[in-house]
Amino acid sequence: MPDDVVRAAAIGERHDIDQEFDKLRRIMESRSFRQGSGLAGEQAFYIYDYPPVQELDVAERIPVLVSQLQTMTPKAADDFAPKVLVIDLYDIAIEALKQRKVLQRVLDYEAKRHRVVSSNAREDKYLSLLNNMLGADTTQVPDIITQRYEEARSQGNADILFLTGVGKVYPYIRAHVLLNKLQGRIDDCPMVLFYPGSYASRSISGSTMTLFGCLPEDNYYRARDLMEMSA
């Protein structure tokens, strides 16, 4: 199998997810990836972007990838099979509402008031509520992620961190904002964001994230595109 996976040019086209996940496995099995070699002091943040229409395909393969990594045979005597911590952002959002003891109130409010569905918080009052509780100006979501990571790390269960569920929490949790807030918090292991959309580097605008392949672009500069790496 060639080292570089040929990717679809347009986000609407389907990728060979099996082939891509095989490359992800080979990259993550590398000790240099897990130790953050060659990053020149930058945090080991990575993005795996994929067509949104293949969300279920990716979701099915993530636990398989986790199992493969955790049961791999190390190539060196002093290496080890890494433990992978998977954090779903939707679960984190629910946990944040539970901690504030407002989950049932939020659910009741949705049933009664969610009549205008929009990604604009001024139009969608329910979104405005969630945005106030979980959005860019709050720290509870990154705090919970950090706590889960630190607990798992202290127990030897977080050599790699997977963040999933990006599409399930849009638009009240934005991926580029969250990544910025996790900067300096997740610094002892590589973190991989599974992103249903496109992450692209352009000479003029820099690196941009486009959720679902159709929403306005968000600028983000600190993560590396996993599929552009050599296995």
Salt bridges, closest charged atoms under 4 A:
ASP3 OD1 - ARG26 NH1 3.38
ASP4 OD1 - LYS23 NZ 3.85
ASP18 OD1 - ARG61 NE 2.63
GLU20 OE2 - ARG7 NE 3.21
GLU20 OE2 - HIS15 ND1 3.02
ASP22 OD1 - ARG25 NH2 2.67
ASP22 OD2 - ARG26 NE 3.16
GLU29 OE2 - ARG25 NH1 3.23
GLU29 OE1 - LYS75 NZ 3.80
ASP49 OD1 - ARG7 NH2 3.16
ASP57 OD2 - ARG14 NH2 3.12
GLU60 OE1 - ARG61 NH1 3.97
ASP78 OD1 - ARG31 NH1 3.10
ASP79 OD2 - ARG34 NH2 2.86
ASP88 OD2 - LYS168 NZ 2.76
GLU110 OE2 - HIS114 ND1 3.92
ASP124 OD2 - HIS114 NE2 2.97
ASP143 OD1 - ARG185 NH1 2.83
ASP159 OD1 - ARG153 NH1 3.69
GLU217 OE2 - ARG202 NH1 2.98
ASP218 OD2 - ARG174 NH2 2.96
ASP218 OD2 - HIS176 ND1 3.43
